[in-house]
Amino acid sequence: MKTFFSTFVVLVLFLSFGCNRCDPPQIINNGSIDETFLAMLPYKAGDTLKLIHSGGQIINFEIEENTHTEQTYQEEYCNEYLYEYQVVENIFTSDFPIFGIKTYMSNMDTISAWFGISVGQYGFTIPTNDFERENFPPKDSVLIEKVWYKDVYAMKTYVDTYFSDDHSIRPDSLFYNYTFGILQIKMTNHETYTLLR
């Protein structure tokens, strides 16, 4: 019992004095998202995205932009850091009762940007750097509803079938390029929502 108590006291002293927790965290500001990454996002506030359903219904999505700063706390050994980074969100609101669309880009990583698109509650990650493009290369050209597009990313939704109904109607895949943005959304029931240019 005496050994246990001695070990406990030493451990408490080490944890109390081993790392100085009195200093505030060091703030590291990553600045604004680089323009080369923002160019991958062809939407601006006030734009309208027009998608046509495979049944002929045209759906208009009004775009709102929300640019703000977020923070992430990280602890490395006895040092504390507070990373500040920019986030650009586009919220697409439709004139028809259907899923919402949201784009999210951040520069939490100083080397690259993270770019995600959500369709309803399902997400897609769009490559933004050479490493990601090497692992998920774009298709040279794709024919979508009688229109040819270059450098198209064909992304599949990851769905954990343990937590979701595998037979539900949901987004299955997304076709995207940096010039026009969302080209097509394919659903699990084979319906499509295609960019109307």
N, C-alpha and C positions, 0 to 999 in steps of 0.2 A: 504494500500500500504506500509505503514511504517512497519507493522508486517511482510509482505512478504519479504521486503528487509532485515530486521533483521534476519529472519529465513534463508534466502539465505546466508548471511554473516557467520552465525554460521555454516551452513552446509559446506561452502567452507573452513572455518578454520578447521573444524573437518576432512574433507577429506585431507587437506594439511598436517596437523600435527598429525592426528590420527595414521597413519601408516608411518613408515620410509621407503620410497621407494628408498633411496639413496644407501643402501647396495646392493651389487650384490647378485644374488640368490645363495643359498647354493647348492653345487653340491653333489649329492648322486650317487655314482657309484655302480651299482648292480653286477659288475664284469662279468665274463664269464658264459655262460650257463652251468649248471651242467651236467656232463657226463651221469648221469642216464637219463636225458631228451634227450641228443644228441643220445643215443642208440636207441631211438624210431624212429630215422630217418636213415634208412639203406643206404642212398645214399652218395657218395663222388664225388668230382670233377673227371672227366675223366671216370666215370662209364657210362654204356649204359643200359637204360631201354628198353626192347623189349616187345611190346604189339602186340597181334595178333587180327585183326578185325574179327568179326563174319563171314565176307565174305572170310577170308583166307589171306588177306594182312598183312604182317609183317611190323610194323613201329618201327624204331629205334629212341630213344630219347637220344641224347648226353647230359650229365649233366655237367653244370658249377656251381661252388660254389662261393658265394659272402658272406664273413663274414665281418661285419663292426659294428660300434657303432652308435646308434641313441640316440637322446635326446628328452625328453618330459618335458615341462614346466608345473608347477603346483603352484597354489597360495592357501595358507591356512591362513585365517585371514590376518595378516600383514607379514607373512613369505612367501618367494618365494623359490621354489626348482627347480632344474634342474636335472632330473633323467637321468642317462646315463645307457644304457643297450646294451647287445650284440644281434645282429641279424645274423642268418644263413639262407641264401636263396639259394635254388637250382633252377636253371633255366633249364628246359628240352626243348631242341630244336629238333624237329623231322626232319627226312629226307623225309617227305611226307607233302604236304600242308594240315595241320590239326591244331586243337587247340594246344595251348601251355600249358605246365604244370609248375607250380611253387610251391615249398614248402617254408614256412616261419615259422621260430621258433625264439622266443625272450624271454628274461627273464625280461621283463618290471615289472613283479610281482616277488618279491624276494622269494615267497613261491613256485611258480610253474613256468611252461613255457607255453607260448601260441604257439600253433601249428596249422597252417592252410595250406590247399592245395587249389590251384585254378586250375581249368580246364577251359581254355578259360577265360571268365569273371565271371564264377560261382565258388563259394567257398564252402569249407567244413572245419569244425573244428574237429580236432582229439583230444580226451580226453588225458590229461597228468597227472591228479592227481586223488586221490581217490574219491573226491566229484564228478568230472565230470564222472568218470567211474561208479559211483553208479547211476547217472542219465541217462547215455548212456552206459550201460554195453556191453561188446563185446559178440558176439555169441561164444559159446564154440567151435563149429566146423561147417564149411561151405564147401559144395562141390561146387567148381567152375571149370567148364570144366574138369571133371573127376579127379580133384586133391582136396584132403581134406586139409583145413587150420584150425589152431586153433586160438582162441582169435581174431576174426575178427570183426572190426567195420564196420557196414553197415550204411553209412551216406546218407541222402537225401539232395538234394539241396533245399534251400528256394528260391522261386521265387515269387516276388510281381507281380501278374497278372495285376495290374493296370498300371504298368510301362513297362511290357514286353508282347510280343506276346505269348499267352499261347499255340499256336499251332506250335511254332518254334521247330526245332530240337536242343536240348541242352543236356548237362549232366543231368541225373536224379538222379543217385546215384553212390556212390563210395564205394568200399570194400577195407579195409586197415588192415594190421596187422604190429606190430612193427618189426617182423623178416624179411619179404619180401617187405614191403612197399605197393605200389599200387598193388592190386590183380586184380581188374576189375573196369572198368568205364562203366556204363550202360547209354545209351542215351534214350531220350523220344520216339524215333521211334523203340525201342527194339534192336537196334544194340549194340554190346558190343566190348570193347577193353580189352583183358585179358592178364595178365602177361604170358610171354613165358619164361619158365625156362629151 
